[in-house]
Every structure is written in C-alpha cells, then in structure tokens.
Amino acid sequence: MTIIELKERLHRFIDIADERTLSVIDAIITSENNKDQPGIPLWFYDELDKRRERHLKGESTSSTWEAVKARTLNR
C-alpha cells in the first residue's frame, strides 16, 4: 500500500468513524504532537532548583525518610 492509498483509506474511515474511534485517533495525534515536550512542566524543575538551593544554604529544613515515615505512621 502506498502512502497515498493509506491516506485515502484513512480519510474514508474517518468520515464514517464513531465518536469513540475519533477520540482514540485524536489522542494519538495529540500524543505525537507532544512527544518532544516533557510530561513535567518546566516551572516544576525551576521550583525544585529553588528548593534545592535553599536546602544547600541551610535555609530550609529536611527530614530523613525514617523520620517522615515515623511521623506519618504516628498520625
């Protein structure tokens, strides 16, 4: 099947597809359009960097995993 035949076949299929099928196709298109974009927004990484800097400067507190777990289990 040539690319032209495939495109024509898909066009005919889309014209008669139901809503569920069109939603699936739309999700595929959206996924392809966003594949170069990270799933996590850039502002999140910026916030992590800020928090790390505050931690390294001693401006924030931190806890060990054991302490966090103990606090959680004691609630």
C-alpha positions, 0 to 999 in steps of 0.5 A, spaced: 500 500 500 502 506 498 502 512 502 497 515 498 492 509 498 493 509 506 491 516 506 485 515 502 483 509 506 484 513 512 480 519 510 474 514 508 474 511 515 474 517 518 468 520 515 464 514 517 468 513 524 464 513 531 465 518 536 469 513 540 474 511 534 475 519 533 477 520 540 482 514 540 485 517 533 485 524 536 489 522 542 494 519 538 495 525 534 495 529 540 500 524 543 505 525 537 504 532 537 507 532 544 512 527 544 518 532 544 515 536 550 516 533 557 510 530 561 513 535 567 512 542 566 518 546 566 516 551 572 516 544 576 524 543 575 525 551 576 521 550 583 525 544 585 532 548 583 529 553 588 528 548 593 534 545 592 538 551 593 535 553 599 536 546 602 544 547 600 544 554 604 541 551 610 535 555 609 530 550 609 529 544 613 529 536 611 527 530 614 530 523 613 525 518 610 525 514 617 523 520 620 517 522 615 515 515 615 515 515 623 511 521 623 506 519 618 505 512 621 504 516 628 498 520 625 
